[in-house]
């Protein structure tokens, strides 16, 4: 089971690796096609100082070395607190500046000619690809956020659930926070939802709370918490004993919880069932509902069969084998002289 924070870190690491490989492949393709040579010719003209370099390093070696250095810089710049860090971008820019400075310095002194076309093309491709992937990831994260509370929504919870199908899903249903009333307008409900989310976030079992809809929250449960659901949900219920303060008014909210293995829909249904029965929590009733639906479907098929086919009920008598004998096609019971129909 992985939280959304861990999923984002894994996604960023995967994006770095993909961008690095794609930029490397495209740089090699540019060198083979000759386009990189055109860029290098222009840069050579700008850098020409009248001194000829003694040794010229192959472009392929420059690109490969740059890829290895950039990969190491990205690994060292990975965030450790789950927050996005500009360290990778800073490392990329610093590496590019160091490459340009070293190349120009060596060229001026006539020691070695370090091709800049390969480095510029590789760094440009990497930064462009990584920036495009970051924009796409930010758009994806924006789709997974609830605008009202700023918390991850059901889309994000389903995505996290796909990474650990054996995880248990918990849902909290708080009645009265979905539909505006004469006493509570939309802004009041939004504030109450935010306050309720802050209280639920205090529960030690919740690593990342998701707002499924107004008054409905969900999260992935830890294995230990799923084994002791009663204690977990009782502790979460106790957080709502104190009333909520809103505009000088005290409002009491009562949450009802549900739990289901690997099913967000099942957890929401269980929470709704707990609300209807005024229970603290309830587990998923999908197996029971499935058996009931199967029985109803069988009864319906049986009624259709009786209506469409000429059927009649037959009664077959039963007797113990020890007391029954067959004699010339006739069946005799235990009492002598008593004949039964064969």
C-alpha positions in Angstrom: 0.0 0.0 0.0 1.4 3.3 -1.1 0.2 6.8 -0.2 -0.2 9.6 -2.7 3.0 11.2 -1.4 5.0 8.0 -2.0 3.4 7.7 -5.5 4.4 11.2 -6.4 8.0 10.6 -5.3 8.1 7.4 -7.4 6.5 9.2 -10.3 9.2 12.0 -10.2 12.0 9.5 -10.1 10.5 7.6 -13.0 10.1 10.9 -14.9 13.7 11.8 -14.3 14.9 8.4 -15.7 12.6 8.6 -18.7 13.6 12.1 -19.6 17.3 11.2 -19.2 17.0 8.2 -21.5 14.9 10.0 -24.2 17.3 13.0 -24.2 20.3 10.6 -24.6 18.7 8.7 -27.5 17.6 11.9 -29.3 21.1 13.4 -28.9 22.7 10.3 -30.5 20.1 10.5 -33.3 21.0 14.2 -33.9 24.7 13.3 -34.1 24.0 10.5 -36.6 21.8 12.7 -38.7 24.4 15.5 -38.9 22.1 18.2 -37.3 24.2 18.3 -34.2 27.2 19.1 -36.5 25.5 22.2 -37.8 25.0 23.5 -34.3 28.6 22.7 -33.4 29.9 24.6 -36.4 28.0 27.7 -35.2 29.3 27.4 -31.7 32.9 26.7 -33.0 32.7 30.0 -34.9 31.6 31.9 -31.8 34.4 30.3 -29.7 37.2 30.7 -32.2 40.1 32.6 -30.6 42.9 32.0 -33.0 44.4 29.2 -31.0 44.0 25.7 -32.3 43.2 22.9 -29.8 45.6 20.1 -29.5 43.1 17.3 -28.9 39.4 17.1 -29.8 37.1 14.9 -27.6 34.5 12.8 -29.5 30.9 14.1 -29.3 29.6 10.7 -28.3 31.9 10.6 -25.2 30.7 14.1 -24.2 27.1 13.1 -24.4 27.6 9.9 -22.4 29.7 11.6 -19.7 27.1 14.3 -19.4 24.3 11.8 -19.1 26.1 10.0 -16.3 26.9 13.2 -14.4 23.3 14.5 -14.8 21.9 11.2 -13.6 24.1 11.4 -10.4 23.0 15.0 -9.8 19.4 14.0 -10.1 19.8 11.2 -7.6 21.4 13.5 -5.1 18.7 16.1 -5.6 15.8 13.8 -4.8 13.4 15.3 -2.1 13.5 13.6 1.2 10.5 15.3 2.9 7.9 14.5 0.2 7.9 18.1 -1.0 8.9 19.2 -4.4 12.4 20.5 -4.5 14.1 22.7 -7.2 17.4 20.9 -6.5 17.2 18.8 -9.7 16.7 21.9 -11.8 19.5 23.8 -10.0 21.8 20.8 -10.5 21.0 20.7 -14.2 21.7 24.4 -14.7 24.8 24.3 -12.6 26.1 21.3 -14.6 25.4 23.0 -17.9 27.1 26.2 -16.8 30.2 24.2 -15.6 30.3 22.4 -18.9 30.2 25.6 -20.9 32.8 27.3 -18.7 35.2 24.3 -18.8 34.8 24.0 -22.6 35.5 27.6 -23.3 38.4 27.7 -20.8 40.1 24.7 -22.3 39.5 25.9 -25.9 41.1 29.3 -25.1 44.2 27.7 -23.8 44.5 25.4 -26.7 44.6 22.3 -24.5 41.5 20.4 -25.7 38.4 21.1 -27.8 35.3 20.0 -25.9 32.3 20.0 -28.2 29.5 22.2 -26.9 26.9 21.2 -29.5 26.3 17.8 -28.0 26.1 19.1 -24.5 23.7 22.0 -25.4 21.4 19.7 -27.4 21.4 17.0 -24.7 20.7 19.5 -21.8 18.1 21.3 -23.9 16.3 18.1 -24.7 16.4 16.9 -21.2 15.1 20.2 -19.7 12.4 20.4 -22.3 11.2 16.8 -21.8 11.3 17.0 -18.0 9.5 20.3 -18.0 6.7 18.9 -20.2 6.4 15.9 -17.9 6.2 18.1 -14.9 3.5 20.2 -16.4 1.5 17.1 -17.2 2.0 15.8 -13.7 0.8 19.0 -12.2 -2.3 18.9 -14.4 -2.9 15.3 -13.3 -2.5 16.3 -9.6 -4.9 19.2 -10.1 -7.6 16.8 -11.4 -7.0 14.7 -8.3 -7.8 17.6 -5.9 -11.1 18.6 -4.4 -11.6 22.3 -5.0 -13.6 22.8 -1.8 -11.2 21.4 0.7 -7.9 21.2 -1.2 -7.7 17.6 -0.3 -7.1 14.7 -2.8 -10.4 13.4 -4.2 -11.9 10.0 -5.1 -9.8 9.9 -8.3 -6.6 10.1 -6.3 -7.8 7.5 -3.8 -8.6 5.0 -6.6 -5.2 5.6 -8.0 -3.6 4.9 -4.7 -5.8 1.9 -4.2 -4.6 0.4 -7.5 -1.1 0.3 -6.1 -2.2 -1.9 -3.2 -5.3 -3.9 -3.9 -5.0 -5.7 -0.6 -5.4 -2.5 1.4 -8.6 -1.8 3.4 -10.5 1.4 2.5 -12.2 3.4 5.2 -14.9 6.0 4.7 -16.4 8.6 7.1 -20.0 9.9 6.4 -21.0 13.0 8.2 -24.6 13.8 7.7 -25.8 17.4 7.1 -22.6 18.6 5.3 -23.8 18.1 1.7 -27.0 20.1 1.2 -27.4 23.8 2.2 -30.2 24.6 4.6 -31.8 27.7 5.9 -29.3 27.8 8.8 -26.2 26.6 6.9 -25.4 28.2 3.6 -22.8 26.9 1.0 -19.9 28.9 2.7 -20.8 27.6 6.1 -20.9 24.0 4.8 -17.5 24.5 3.1 -16.0 25.8 6.4 -17.5 22.9 8.4 -16.1 20.4 5.8 -12.7 21.9 6.3 -12.9 21.7 10.0 -14.1 18.1 9.9 -11.2 17.2 7.6 -8.8 18.8 10.0 -10.2 16.7 12.9 -10.1 13.5 10.9 -6.5 14.1 9.9 -5.5 13.9 13.5 -6.3 10.2 13.5 -3.0 8.3 13.6 -4.2 5.7 11.1 -4.8 8.3 8.4 -1.7 9.1 6.4 -3.5 11.1 3.7 -7.2 12.0 3.9 -9.3 12.2 0.8 -12.5 14.3 0.3 -14.9 12.2 -1.8 -17.7 14.7 -1.7 -19.1 17.2 0.8 -19.5 15.3 4.1 -17.9 12.2 2.8 -14.2 11.4 3.4 -12.0 8.3 2.7 -8.5 7.0 3.3 -6.4 3.8 3.1 -6.1 2.0 6.4 -2.9 0.5 7.7 -3.0 -3.3 8.2 -2.9 -3.0 12.0 -5.7 -0.5 12.0 -7.9 -2.7 9.8 -7.5 -5.6 12.1 -8.6 -3.5 15.1 -11.3 -1.4 13.4 -13.5 -0.9 16.4 -10.7 0.9 18.4 -9.7 3.0 15.4 -13.2 4.2 14.6 -14.1 4.8 18.3 -11.0 7.0 18.6 -12.0 8.9 15.4 -15.6 9.3 16.7 -14.3 10.7 20.0 -12.7 13.6 18.1 -16.2 14.9 17.3 -17.4 15.0 20.9 -16.5 18.7 21.0 -18.9 20.9 19.0 -17.7 22.9 16.0 -17.7 26.7 16.3 -19.1 28.6 13.3 -20.0 32.2 13.5 -20.7 32.1 17.3 -22.8 29.0 17.0 -21.9 25.6 18.3 -22.7 22.8 15.8 -22.3 19.1 16.7 -21.4 16.7 13.9 -21.6 12.9 14.2 -19.5 10.8 11.8 -20.3 7.2 10.8 -17.6 5.0 9.5 -17.4 2.1 7.0 -14.7 -0.3 6.0 -14.2 -2.6 3.0 -11.2 -4.6 1.7 -9.9 -3.0 -1.5 -13.2 -1.3 -2.5 -14.0 2.4 -2.2 -17.6 1.8 -3.2 -17.9 -0.9 -0.5 -16.5 1.4 2.2 -18.9 4.2 1.2 -21.9 1.8 1.3 -20.8 0.5 4.7 -20.6 4.1 6.1 -24.1 4.8 4.7 -25.4 1.6 6.3 -23.8 2.7 9.7 -25.6 6.1 9.3 -29.0 4.4 8.6 -28.6 2.1 11.6 -27.1 4.7 13.9 -23.9 2.7 14.4 -20.4 3.9 14.9 -19.1 1.8 12.0 -20.0 -1.0 9.7 -18.1 -3.3 7.4 -18.8 -4.0 3.8 -21.9 -6.0 3.1 -21.2 -6.8 -0.6 -21.2 -10.6 -0.1 -24.6 -10.5 1.7 -26.1 -8.2 -1.0 -24.6 -10.5 -3.7 -26.2 -13.6 -2.2 -29.6 -11.8 -1.8 -29.4 -10.6 -5.4 -28.5 -14.0 -6.6 -31.5 -15.6 -4.7 -33.9 -13.0 -6.1 -32.6 -13.6 -9.6 -33.1 -17.3 -9.3 -36.7 -16.8 -8.1 -37.4 -14.6 -11.1 -36.0 -17.1 -13.5 -38.1 -19.9 -11.8 -41.2 -17.8 -12.2 -40.4 -17.2 -15.9 -39.9 -20.9 -16.4 -43.2 -21.8 -14.8 -45.0 -19.2 -17.0 -43.4 -20.4 -20.3 -43.2 -24.2 -19.8 -45.9 -26.7 -19.0 -44.6 -28.1 -15.7 -46.2 -30.1 -13.0 -45.1 -31.1 -9.5 -44.7 -34.9 -8.8 -44.6 -36.5 -5.4 -42.4 -39.6 -4.9 -42.9 -41.7 -1.8 -39.8 -42.8 0.2 -39.3 -46.0 2.2 -36.3 -47.5 4.1 -34.4 -50.0 1.9 -34.2 -52.4 4.8 -38.0 -52.7 4.9 -38.7 -52.7 1.2 -38.4 -55.6 -1.2 -39.2 -56.0 -4.9 -41.2 -59.1 -5.9 -42.4 -59.5 -9.5 -42.6 -55.8 -10.1 -44.5 -55.2 -6.8 -43.1 -53.3 -3.8 -43.9 -54.7 -0.3 -43.5 -52.8 3.0 -42.5 -54.0 6.5 -46.0 -55.1 7.3 -46.9 -58.5 5.7 -49.7 -58.4 3.2 -49.5 -54.6 2.7 -48.9 -53.7 -1.0 -47.4 -50.5 -2.1 -47.5 -49.1 -5.7 -44.3 -49.7 -7.5 
